[in-house]
């Protein structure tokens, strides 16, 4: 067996861990973290920047929020494709990430039910 074949088998074994339930669990965690980072950015970092003239916090929190937003978006797309969950709820879930407390809402109303459905499918 060549080195390339070994890598391919190893990658397949690692990806098999990503069941539908695991993927939705990652999505739910990313939604929580993305929502918290948006709140910290809007209600802590931005006031510190403008009230105390200290922009460093916005740079740090803004970068973290950007990374978490991308992670949330990618995981949302992966779950939508894997669970055949395209349509209105997926679009609402994406746009909820722009609204304070939005990801908390979609987690409670959409992702929790989706996680229960995925457990029955795995």
QUIURTA-V933990 format. One record per residue. SS is DSSP state (alpha for helix, beta for strand, coil for the rest). OMEGA is omega as a letter, one per 40 degrees, with the letter a starting at -180 (999 if undefined). D_LAST is the distance of its C-alpha to the last C-alpha in Angstrom with 1 decimal. Layout:
SS/OMEGA/D_LAST  SS/OMEGA/D_LAST
This chain:
coil/a/31.7  coil/i/32.7  alpha/i/31.8  alpha/i/30.0  alpha/i/27.8  alpha/i/26.9  alpha/a/26.0  alpha/i/23.8  alpha/i/21.9  alpha/i/21.7  alpha/i/20.3  alpha/i/17.5  alpha/i/16.6  alpha/a/16.7  alpha/i/14.6  coil/i/11.8  coil/a/11.4  coil/i/10.6  coil/i/6.9  alpha/i/6.7  alpha/i/7.1  alpha/a/9.8  alpha/i/11.4  alpha/i/11.8  alpha/i/13.1  alpha/i/15.5  alpha/a/16.5  alpha/i/17.4  alpha/i/19.4  alpha/i/21.1  alpha/i/22.0  alpha/a/23.6  alpha/i/25.5  alpha/i/26.6  alpha/i/27.8  alpha/a/29.7  alpha/i/31.3  alpha/i/32.5  alpha/i/34.1  alpha/i/35.8  alpha/a/37.0  alpha/a/38.4  alpha/i/39.8  alpha/a/40.8  alpha/a/41.3  alpha/i/43.0  alpha/i/45.4  alpha/a/46.3  alpha/a/46.9  alpha/a/49.3  alpha/a/50.8  alpha/a/51.4  coil/i/51.6  coil/a/48.9  coil/a/46.5  alpha/a/44.8  alpha/i/42.1  alpha/i/41.1  alpha/a/40.9  alpha/a/38.6  alpha/i/36.4  alpha/i/36.5  alpha/i/35.2  alpha/i/32.4  alpha/i/31.5  alpha/i/31.6  alpha/i/29.2  alpha/i/26.8  alpha/i/27.2  alpha/i/26.4  alpha/i/23.3  alpha/a/22.1  alpha/a/23.0  alpha/i/21.2  alpha/i/18.0  alpha/i/18.4  alpha/i/19.1  alpha/i/16.0  alpha/a/13.7  alpha/i/15.9  alpha/a/15.6  alpha/a/12.0  coil/a/11.2  coil/a/14.4  coil/a/15.9  coil/i/19.4  coil/a/22.5  alpha/a/24.2  alpha/i/21.6  alpha/i/20.9  alpha/i/24.6  alpha/i/25.4  alpha/i/22.9  alpha/a/24.8  alpha/i/28.2  alpha/a/27.4  coil/i/27.5  coil/a/31.3  coil/i/32.0  coil/a/32.6  coil/a/29.9  alpha/a/28.0  alpha/i/24.8  alpha/i/24.9  alpha/a/25.2  alpha/i/22.3  alpha/a/20.1  alpha/a/21.2  alpha/a/21.2  alpha/a/18.4  alpha/i/16.0  alpha/i/15.5  alpha/i/14.6  alpha/i/12.3  alpha/i/10.5  alpha/i/10.3  alpha/a/9.0  alpha/i/6.2  alpha/i/5.3  alpha/a/5.8  alpha/a/3.8  coil/999/0.0
